Amino acid sequence: MPPEGEIGRFAGRHVLAELRGIDAALLDDPDRLRALLTAAVTEAGATVCDVVAQRFVPQGVTVVAMLAESHASVHTYPEIGAMFVDVFTCGDRADPEHAVRLFAKALDASALELSTVLRGERQMPEVTEVTEITEPVGAGLRRTWEVGEVLYAGRTAFQDVLIGRTTQGVSLFCDGERQSTEATQLVYHEALMVPALLLAERVRRVLVIGSSEGVVCELALAAGAELVDHVDIDEQAVRACAEHLPYGYTPAELDRAERGEGPVRVHYRDGWEFLAEASERGERYDVVVIDLPDENADPDAQHNRLYGTDFLTRCAGLLAEGGVVTSQAGCPTMWRNETLLASWRRFRAVFGSVLYHGSDEHEWAFLSGRADRIDDPAGRAADRLREGRLRPSTMDEQALRGCAVPPYSVRTADR
């Protein structure tokens, strides 16, 4: 019923939300969820009358709070680290949106998708949608993205995928982490590809592992590649990118690549399996590109195994003479550079020559490796850029040379 003083006013706000990236144990703890939900709705101005909770077998919890203003409910899915939240309050005294955000913060959720339906008597539009993605950027640090319009949201067999409009244009998020945005994707993808394409002796055959958007394949073709094998395990994510992103594959281009009609061939395969079979066939590539979500501490993250020394060595084994392996290697900032340090050690252990590129307009660093030892790989790449081997849009010779010096913390890590 409406709070005292608002009797007779038939109006309320109904918030529907999805929270992701939550610890599974917490999602299976009815007592803890009861306490956190009660605290959140109370702080948001609601009056709690009663709360009931039910744990299910083998897992999952439902919590329902009866409020003087209406109700709040929670339904959890520990197996995927997600939950549905539903908060409806009559009148204006309680703020259901604030309640959901408080609850998400208490759960340390990495992603929040929220929509609000105005019910009953109202002067505002019927539906207002607000989506927030809270992205981890380091220990104890989070970055919140405001998504004004969600174009696609779904759970694939491997990850949560969301595509929506941000201040950086149409943007791609996987498991609550930004992968690319319309405004910055070319800076990122050229930083990954240009140093490697310049360092390689030739660019005829390219293997791409990951990179669901397809931009890397386009850059390889522009550099003169005659064949690009694109391997990605997540078919649903690749097709969503082609359908909704204004960069990378168009749906028609992806359809041709799936059928193998042209220089790009898409293979929806596990990267490890594809490498093993390519090795057995005697395949050789001039450039091998590893473009995956950032390596992280989650032991269940399926892509982490594609960052190890064994996988890197297998990639190096597929190189033609003078070939190059390139990979996104982490972030150079000291509060999140653990993956960069690990990648730096692995590349130096596997390759005779390693070229570092720390993008001066993005937050990522990239590594390119050649099996043979060559003098001044950065100078070699810069000279070839000056000679017109490539014409990138986001860097010149000076930027290439300036970004080739690894941070002090990386260069001195093993001293």
Secondary structure as GFF3:
##gff-version 3
##sequence-region A 1 415
A	DSSP	beta_strand	11	20	.	.	.	ID=ss1
A	DSSP	alpha_helix	24	27	.	.	.	ID=ss2
A	DSSP	alpha_helix	30	43	.	.	.	ID=ss3
A	DSSP	beta_strand	48	55	.	.	.	ID=ss4
A	DSSP	beta_strand	61	67	.	.	.	ID=ss5
A	DSSP	beta_strand	70	77	.	.	.	ID=ss6
A	DSSP	three_ten_helix	78	80	.	.	.	ID=ss7
A	DSSP	beta_strand	82	90	.	.	.	ID=ss8
A	DSSP	alpha_helix	96	107	.	.	.	ID=ss9
A	DSSP	beta_strand	111	120	.	.	.	ID=ss10
A	DSSP	beta_strand	127	138	.	.	.	ID=ss11
A	DSSP	beta_strand	141	147	.	.	.	ID=ss12
A	DSSP	beta_strand	149	155	.	.	.	ID=ss13
A	DSSP	beta_strand	160	166	.	.	.	ID=ss14
A	DSSP	beta_strand	169	174	.	.	.	ID=ss15
A	DSSP	beta_strand	177	181	.	.	.	ID=ss16
A	DSSP	alpha_helix	185	199	.	.	.	ID=ss17
A	DSSP	beta_strand	205	210	.	.	.	ID=ss18
A	DSSP	alpha_helix	215	222	.	.	.	ID=ss19
A	DSSP	beta_strand	227	231	.	.	.	ID=ss20
A	DSSP	alpha_helix	235	244	.	.	.	ID=ss21
A	DSSP	alpha_helix	251	259	.	.	.	ID=ss22
A	DSSP	beta_strand	264	267	.	.	.	ID=ss23
A	DSSP	alpha_helix	271	281	.	.	.	ID=ss24
A	DSSP	beta_strand	285	291	.	.	.	ID=ss25
A	DSSP	three_ten_helix	302	307	.	.	.	ID=ss26
A	DSSP	alpha_helix	309	317	.	.	.	ID=ss27
A	DSSP	beta_strand	319	330	.	.	.	ID=ss28
A	DSSP	three_ten_helix	334	336	.	.	.	ID=ss29
A	DSSP	alpha_helix	338	350	.	.	.	ID=ss30
A	DSSP	beta_strand	353	358	.	.	.	ID=ss31
A	DSSP	beta_strand	365	370	.	.	.	ID=ss32
A	DSSP	alpha_helix	377	386	.	.	.	ID=ss33
A	DSSP	alpha_helix	397	402	.	.	.	ID=ss34
A	DSSP	alpha_helix	408	411	.	.	.	ID=ss35
###
